[in-house]
Each structure stands twice: as C-alpha cells, then as structure tokens.
Amino acid sequence: MAERPFIPQMEPWFGLEEKAEINRYLDEGGWFTEFKRTSQFERELAEYTGAKHCVVVNNGTVSLTLAALAVGLQPGDEVIVPNYTMIATPNSVKMLGCVPVFVDVEPETLCLDAALVEGAITPRTKAVMLVSANGRAPRAGIAVFERLCRERGLALIEDAAQSLGSRFPDGRHCGLAGEIGSFSFSAPKVISTGQGGALVTNSDVMAARLRKLKDFGRAGGGNDLHDSVGYNFKFTELQACVGLAQMKKLAWRVERKRDIWRRYQQGLAGIPGVALFAQDLAITTPWFIDTLVTRREELMASLKAGNVGSRPMYPPINRQQAYHVSGDHPVSERVGREGLWLPSAAQLSDNDIDGICAAIRRFYE
Ligand SMILES: *Cc1c(COP(=O)(O)O)cnc(C)c1O
C-alpha cells in the first residue's frame, strides 16, 4: 500500500472561492480596512445566528476583552471561567486586570458546572464567561445560567468561539444567551479568516458600545471627537472577502462535521480504550472530535507513526504556569490527562476516518 500523506489533526480550508472574492476586491480597489464587505460579513453572521447585531473584530480573544469592557468590568473584578477552555478565555479578562476564577466543568459536556459556579460567587464576582465547549450547551441548561446571573447581578458573556453552527436546545444559536457572545475565525475554527472574531448581541446599547470601543471611542463616523476611551480592534476587507466566501460553505461544513462525528462513533464503537464525548447532532456541530483515551501518549505516538496527527486537549488552566493557582478540579484534570483530539478537519474523507479508526482499534487490541 502506498504510504498515505500525513493527516493533520486540523487544518483550515480555503479555495478558489476565497481567491475570487479577494481578486474581485483588488480589481475594484479600496482602502483594505473594514468597509462594505465587512458590513456584509456582519450582516450574514447576524442572519445566520439570529442575532440583532454582529460586530467583527480582529480575533476571538480581544472580542472577549471588548465584551468585558462593554458590560463594564473593572480591574480587580472576579470573572468566573471554566478550568477547561482555551487559555484565551481567562487571558482576555486578565488583560483588563480582572481576576479569572477557575471553576470545574461537567464531565459530559465540559461546560461550566452550574452548582460549582454558584459556590464560587463572591462579592467581587461581576461576570461569568460560559464556553460552549465543542458546540455543547451545559447539561444543567442555559436557562440556569441566565437565571443565576440575573439573580446575582452578574454579566453573562458567552465564549462561543467553537460553536458556529451550534444551538441550545431552546433553538437559540450559541452566543445569544448572554449579554454578548463571541466567535473566533482563527485558522482551526469551523470557518476561518486567518484571524478574526465576531461579537453578537440583541442589545442595541451593547452593540453601540462595542462599535465605539473597537474604533477609538469615536463619537461619530469618521470624526476625531471622543467622549469615551476606545481602542483599535478593527477588521479588514481582505478578511471579510475570505469570510464571505467561507459563509457560503458553512451549511455544508456543519453537515460534514456531523457526518464525520457519526463515522468516528461507528468506527470506534466497542473499543474499550476510547470514549467520544456525546454530541446532540440535531442541534450541535462538533468542531473537534474530542475523546478520552487510555495510554494517551502511546496512542499518539502510534498514530503519528502511521501518519495521523492528534492533539492533547487543553490542560487544566489553574495548573498552567501562567496562572498556577491551587484548586481541586477533577474533571478538567482528567481531561488534561486523557483528553485527545482526533483528526477533525472538514476535508477528511470517509476513507481517512475508517483508516484512523482501524489504527486505533489495532493499537488497543
Ligand atoms: C479559539 C478560541 C479562542 C481564541 O480565539 P482567537 O481568535 O484565536 O483569539 C477563545 N476561546 C475559545 C474557547 C477558543 O476555542
């Protein structure tokens, strides 16, 4: 058998459509900075998610920082974040001088555990950042978080970076339960603009604040009058060209990601060393194939020898050198030891997936 090319754990997917959009823009000429195509991209994202407003920014980390500023977080405020997430979630508020407080996640969904969140609230707590891990909603129900935050006077910010194409059981798109929701278009995400982020909200007030914050706090379009402090977190038309082309592929990708997950589920069935996290495919889009495995490092080495990439899932954040705070978080700690992402790119063929599953089966037999 000919040696097959390396299958990466993830890779972005751009094609002729992106190239054509960029070429069309270059032929028209423009200033490259955000303008009509960016507005169009925002409109399409708002329509897709059902949000009243969408504001794009340069990535899915500063988007969270802007969301934190827009809801009024101040230095020293405590923000509850999951101990299992991409480190950008806590870093985004650390940048403002807020204090991220790490709370463990539910074993089934890897989303914040509502009971533990309630126990972690102090008089200094001002916000909860809920991450819909791999498109999943917390099992406790998003309504529990909305009620808790309302009752305790906390802002609910949703880090939905991994959740484009995923909805809550009540039909709302992820990102729309909190005051503000955030998406990322970094290279590995469901759709990508290389770098990029988007904020969604149904609040006119929040949307206006976000637009000002990302444009130097300008009081009006194009002038140099500033009644508040803002920054520069703007997008570019080139990214919007790519984003618009990617949006045309989103519906297909959502279905493909679901098919990929189903095929892995069938292919890995009955192997005692591997467990997929359950995923409700009627409403969610598995961004990555996340699993718990035994003998993780050996399995990774064995897959790599067969030209298959994989990647350990996020380590528990409180144990990362960057934070290093004590705490007992058994679920995120277990994921740190046993969590493994299998190849998850939308470009995977059924044949690729069958080969990966067969290699995993051989490893455990
Ligand atoms: C990717 C990701 C981010 C960061 O987004 P960038 O666009 O890379 O800054 C934040 N949070 C979560 C949960 C992510 O998966």
The ligand as an SDF file (V2000), in Angstrom:
LIG
                    3D

 15 15  0  0  0  0  0  0  0  0999 V2000
  -10.1300   29.6910   19.5590 C   0  0  0  0  0  0  0  0  0  0  0  0
  -10.6680   30.0820   20.8870 C   0  0  0  0  0  0  0  0  0  0  0  0
  -10.4520   31.3680   21.4140 C   0  0  0  0  0  0  0  0  0  0  0  0
   -9.4900   32.3490   20.8130 C   0  0  0  0  0  0  0  0  0  0  0  0
   -9.8210   32.8370   19.5840 O   0  0  0  0  0  0  0  0  0  0  0  0
   -8.6830   33.5850   18.7060 P   0  0  0  0  0  0  0  0  0  0  0  0
   -9.4500   34.0500   17.5260 O   0  0  0  0  0  0  0  0  0  0  0  0
   -7.6410   32.5590   18.3780 O   0  0  0  0  0  0  0  0  0  0  0  0
   -8.1450   34.6900   19.5230 O   0  0  0  0  0  0  0  0  0  0  0  0
  -11.0840   31.7120   22.5880 C   0  0  0  0  0  0  0  0  0  0  0  0
  -11.8490   30.8290   23.2400 N   0  0  0  0  0  0  0  0  0  0  0  0
  -12.0600   29.5820   22.7980 C   0  0  0  0  0  0  0  0  0  0  0  0
  -12.9560   28.6710   23.5600 C   0  0  0  0  0  0  0  0  0  0  0  0
  -11.4630   29.1610   21.6140 C   0  0  0  0  0  0  0  0  0  0  0  0
  -11.6610   27.9080   21.1730 O   0  0  0  0  0  0  0  0  0  0  0  0
  1  2  1  0
  2  3  1  0
  2 14  2  0
  3  4  1  0
  3 10  2  0
  4  5  1  0
  5  6  1  0
  6  7  2  0
  6  8  1  0
  6  9  1  0
 10 11  1  0
 11 12  2  0
 12 13  1  0
 12 14  1  0
 14 15  1  0
M  END
$$$$
